[in-house]
Amino acid sequence: MSIERTYIMLKPDCIKRGIMGEVISRIERKGYRIADAKMMNLDESILREHYAHIADRPFFPEIVEYMTSGPVLGMIVEGENAVKGMRIIMGATKFEDATAGTIRGDYAFSTSHNIIHGSDSIENAEIEIKRFFKI
């Protein structure tokens, strides 16, 4: 097993609904350590960079509107196999595919408002950590 770092972001709906503590508790109970965290207000510029792979899609303006609707909590999460492990406890991106017991399965109401983001690879985790934490 290897110790990894991953980027996790609690999205505006998580913050607005007051379930940030519950989500963080799940991460910590799994055995992961939150190495750093900060509240941020995102702008379109950083969202275009973060979502570059879908920035040309017709639904991108809705993502910008949602992700700028309130603060997010960015976190660097560390632990054994943190990238894959966090992806498992987050649940499927599409809320209808997220099983009960996962963060999205228990809390998400839609795919566009799905509570949490997590890096999908070790390489992307490092890119996202640099992007949001400037380290």
N, C-alpha and C positions, 0 to 999 in steps of 0.2 A: 504494500500500500504506500501511496505517496501523499505527502502533504501538499495541497494545492491552495491557490487563492482564486476566488471568483468574485465577479461583480454582481451584486444583488441590488435591485432598486424597488422600493415600495412605492407604488404609483399613487396619483392623487386620490383615487377612490378609496384606497386603503387608509390614507391619512384622514380623509373626510369622514369615513365611517367609524373612526376610532378603534380600529382593530390592529393597529401597528404593534402594540404590545403582545397580542396573541401570536402574530406572525413571527415576531422576534423570538418569543418563547419557543415556538416550534423549531426554529433554526437552532437555538441553543440546546434544547432537549435532545436534538439529534446528535449533538456532540460537536457542533461547529462553533468556532470562536469568531466573534465580530471584532476584527482587528482595527477597523476605523469606520466611522459613520458620520454623515453630515446631511443636514437638510439643505435642499437647493430649490430654487425656482428656475426652471429651464426656459430657454428661449428657442425660437425657430431655428436659429443657426446651429446650435448644438444638436437639436433633434434631426436636422437634415444630415448632419454627420453621423449620428447614432443610427438612424434609420435609412442610410444611403441606399440600401438594397431595395427599399420600397418607396423612396421619395418621389418617384415619377408616377406612382399609382394614383388613381382617382380618389381613393379614400385617405390619402396622406393628410390633406387639410384637417380632416376629422381627428386624426392622431395628434396633430399639432394643437388643435383646440383642447382636446382632452388632457394632453400632457402639460399644457401651460395653464390649466384651470386651477391649479393649486400646487403647493410644494410636494416634492418627492423626498424620500430618504434613500440616499445612496450608501451602500455598505461594501466594505471589503470583508469577505467571509473566508475563513481559513479552516482547513481540516483535511482528513484523509479523503481523497477522491471528491473534493468539494464541488467540482463542476457537475459531475454526473449525479452525485448525491443530492445536491440542491435541485437539479432538474427533476429528480424523482419526487421529492417532497413538495415541489411547486405544483406538479401535475401538468397535464397537457395544456398547451397554449389555447386551443379551442375549448371553451368552457364546457361544451356539451360532451367532450371526450375526457374531461378531467374526472377522475374517480373520487368518490367520497373518501375522506381521510387525507386528501391532498389539500394544499392551501387553496388552489383554484377550485377544486371540487367542492370544498366547503364554503367558499366565500364569493366566488366570481358569479356575476349575473349575465355576463356576455363576453364574447371573445375580445371585443374592443376595450372593455373595462374589466381587466382580469387580474387586478390586485398587485401583481409582482412581475418583475423582469429578472432573469438570470442569464448569465453568459452561457453560450452553447458549446464552447470549447475552451481549452486552456489558452490558446492563442487569442481568441476574442476576449477572454477575461482580462488578459494583460492590456490589450488595446483599450478596453472599456475602463479599466482602473486608471490608466494614464489619462484618458479623456475626461473623466469626471473628478479625479483626485489630483491631477496635474503632477503625478509622481512617476 
